[in-house]
Amino acid sequence: MTGPLFPAEPLFPAELLTVPDAGPRRIADGAVHVPGWLSPEQQRWIAARFRGWAAGPVPPRAAVLPGGHPMSVQTVCLGWHWQPYRYTREAFDVNGRRVLDFPDWMVRLGRKALAATGSLPETAAAYTPDTALVNFYDDAAKMGMHQDKDERSAAPVVSLSIGDSCVFRFGNTESRGKPYTDLVLRSGDLFVFGGSSRFAYHGVVKVHPGTAPQDCGLEHGRINITMRVTGLS
């Protein structure tokens, strides 16, 4: 939607597409963590976009799981609206309005992310995410162990963190239990999982309040953006 209240998404400035190389860390086959991948300027720019997304047309909401329990994170969606366990263009569980389009700059950033984590050049160039779940974690928010399997595509998931640090638990594809790896995701970190790790269980165990850097554009809480390819049309 465009217009005075919902202007067209600005392009991600070309100069911000240059990312610092902190070096990738392989967590599992197909799962790579790159600490400090986003610069403070990039983080501030994305945090400002988040405030625009949160203003509408579909505001952030805590999705309600099938058992009737609301999630502790607030989610705003781009491209497609996610609710357990399906995607729609309109947010029927919120206000019935169509979510904002998936921004072109995020496609380009997603391709940069795959290139930074070891994908073949042709694989990175072909990566075209069409939805993003943007989660806001307050001090008490968590995310239970789950699989991202509502997509019809097995293309990698690209995850970006801004704000407070968290303990991220990355597990196996068979169950929510061990083996798993706990790692700290800090502001600016990139995490990509695909290949044999695409359907690994993962979650957020704890957020560490007050750890957001002063120059990240977020005073408190944590933003996590996960880009996905739905395989829908």
N, C-alpha and C positions, 0 to 999 in steps of 0.2 A: 504494500500500500504506500502511496506517495501523497504528498500534499503538505500543507503547513505544519500539521501535527506530526506527520510521519514522513519526513523528507527521505529522498533516496539515499541509500547507504553510501557514504563517501568511499573513494578508493583508498586502499591501504597505500600510504605514500611509498614510492619506489625506494627512497633512501632508507626506509625502515625494513626492507626485505633483506638487508645484509645482517646476518645473525652471527653473534660471537661463537667461537668454537671452543666449548669447554670439554669436548671429548665425550663420545658415547660410551655407555656402560651396558654391557649385555647382561640382562637379568635372567632371561630364559631364551630358548630358541624362538626367534621372531619377536622378542620383547626387548626394547632398548630404552634406556634412560639417558637423557642428555641434560646434566645440571646447567643452570644458567643460560639456557639457549636463547631466551628473549632478553634483550637489553632493557634497562629501566625505562628508556624512552618508548620502546615498543609496548611494555607493560602498561604504561600510563595511557598510551593511545588506545589500547584495547579496553582498559578499564573505563575510559570515557565512552566507548561504543556500548559497553554493557549498560551504562546508565540510560542510554537512548533506547536500547532493547527493552529494558525494564519498564520504560514509560508507556509501552504499548506497541501495537493494538491489543496484544494478549499479555497481561501482566504475569510476573513470576507467580508460581503456585506450588504447593506441596502436593505431589501426586499421591493418590490414595491407592494402596495396594489391594489386591483382590480380597484379602481378609478384613478390609475396612480400616486398616491402620495407615495414617498419612506418613509419608516420608519426612525426615527431619531437614532435608535440603529444599530450597526454593529453586524451581527450574523455569527457565524461559527458553523457548525453542526457536530455531531458525530453519527455514526451508520446509520442514515437516514438523508437525506437532506429535510428540510422543506421550502416550499414556499406557500404562500396563495393560496389555502387552501388544500394542499396535501403533501404527503411524497414520495420521490423517492430516489433511491440509488445514482443516478448521479445528479450533480448540473447543470441541463440543463439551468437554468437561469443565471448561472455564467460563467462556462467554460466547462461544460459537463463532468467533471471528477468525479470519485467516491469519496465520502467523506471518511474520516478516520473511521476505525472500532470503535465500542463502546468499551471502555477499561474495562477489568475485574475488575480493582480496583474500578471503579465507581459503578459497581453492588454491590460490597461488602459495599461500603460507603452508597449506597442507602438503603441497608438492615439495616445498623446501624441507619440510619436516621429514618426509620419506627419504629424500636425498641425504639428509644429515644422519640418518640412522641406518644407512647401508643398502638401501634399495637400489636396484639397477636403474640407470638413468631413464631407460624407456618405461620402467614401472612407475617411477616417481612422476614422470611427465604425463602419464596417462591417469594418474590418480585424480578423481573428480568427486570429492565429497559433496553431498547435497543436503545434509542436515547437520545440525549441531545442537546438542543438549548443553546448555549453559547453566551450571549449578552454582548456587551461592550457599556456602556453609557459614553458619554463625559459630559461636564458641562451642556450642553443645552438639552440633550436627555430626552425624556419622552416615556411613553408607554400608549396608550389609553386603556380605559376599554374594555376588551375582554374576551372571554371564550377559554380555551384550549380544543377544541372539534374535532380536526382533527384526533384524535386517534380512533381506533376501540376498545380500552380497556378503562374501567373506573377505572383502577388501579390508586393509588395516584400519584400526581406530587410532586417531591422533589426539592426544590429550595435552592440554596446556594449563599450567597453574599460575595464578596471580594472587598475591596477598599472603595470608598466614600460612605457615608450614603445616603439613599434616603427615601422619603415618599412613602410608599406602600399603595395603597387603595384596600381593600378586600371587595367585595360587596356581592350581593345576586345572585341567579340563574335565576331570572326572567327578570332583566333589568340592564342597566348601572347606573341607578340612586340609590337613597337611598332606603333601609338602606345600609350603608357601614361603614367600620372601617378604619381609617387612622392610620398607625403605622410606626415607623422608623425602617428600616432594616439597621443594621450596619455591618461592616466587620466581617465575621465569623458567621453571623446568619444563622440559618436553618429555613425554613418555609415549612411545608408539608400540602397539602390539598387533601382530598379524601372523600369517603363516600358521605354524602348529600351535601358536599361543593365542590365536584370534579369539577363541571361545574359552579362554581361561577364566576361572572365577577370580574376582577382584573386589576390593572394597576399601573404604576409608575408616580406619580404626579410631583415630583421634585427630582433632585439630588443636594446634598449639596457639592459643590466643596471644596477641601482642607481638607476634614474630614477623608481621608484614613489614618489609623495608619501607622507610619513609618516602622513597622515591618511586614506588611501584604504582601509585595512583589510586590505591585502596587503603583507607585508614584502618579498617578492621575487617575480619572475615576473610574468606577465601573464595575466589572464582575458579571454577574448573570448566574448561571448554573441551568437549569431546566431539570431534568431527567424525562422521560416519558416511558410508555409501549405503543408501537404503536398498537399491536395486528396484525401486518403485518408479512409476511414471505417472 
